Amino acid sequence: MQKPPRDPIKEVLMYAIVAAGMCLAMLVLTRGKWLTALLIAVWIGFVLLRFKRSASNKKN
């Protein structure tokens, strides 16, 4: 049985969601490291925006 084709954008988004959850856990558990968690979350946000823009450019 063949596996269905994978969509790389969806996979990256899935990993980004997991990473965002890890940032939130880091923020909650460490309390003093909120700046690091915020920087990682912002970086993830920029990565998501980049992939979203590239996906919309491929459709057009």
N, C-alpha and C positions, 0 to 999 in steps of 0.2 A: 504494500500500500504506500502510495506516495504521500509525502508531507506537503501540506499546502505552502505556497511560496510565502516567504517572510517579507514583511514591509520594514525596511531599516528605520524609517522615521518613527514608526510605532514602537519599535524596540528601544530606540534611543529615548523616546518619551517615557517609556516604562522605567528604564534605568534612572532617568532624571527624577521621576516621582519618588523612587526609592531613595535616591540621594537627598532629595528635599526632606523626606521623612527622617533621614539620619541627621540632617542639620537641625531639625526641630528637636530631636532627641538630645543632641549635643547641647543645644541651647537650654533645654529644661534641666538636664542632669548636671551640668557643670556650673551654671549660673554666672560664674566669673568669666567665662569664655564666650560671652554673647557676641562680641565683636567678630571673632573668628567665624562663628556660626552665621552671622549676618553677611559677612563677605563671601562665604561659600554659597549661601542662598542667592545672593545677587549674581554671582558667577553662573550658577545654574540657570537663573532667569535669562541671562544673556544668551546662554547656549540654546535654551528652548526657543527664544525669539529667532535666533539665527536659523535653526532647523525649520521653524514654522515658515519663515520667509523663503527659504530655499525650496520647501515643498510647494508653496503657492506659486513660486516662479516656474517650477517644473510643469505645473498644471496649465499655465498660460502659454 
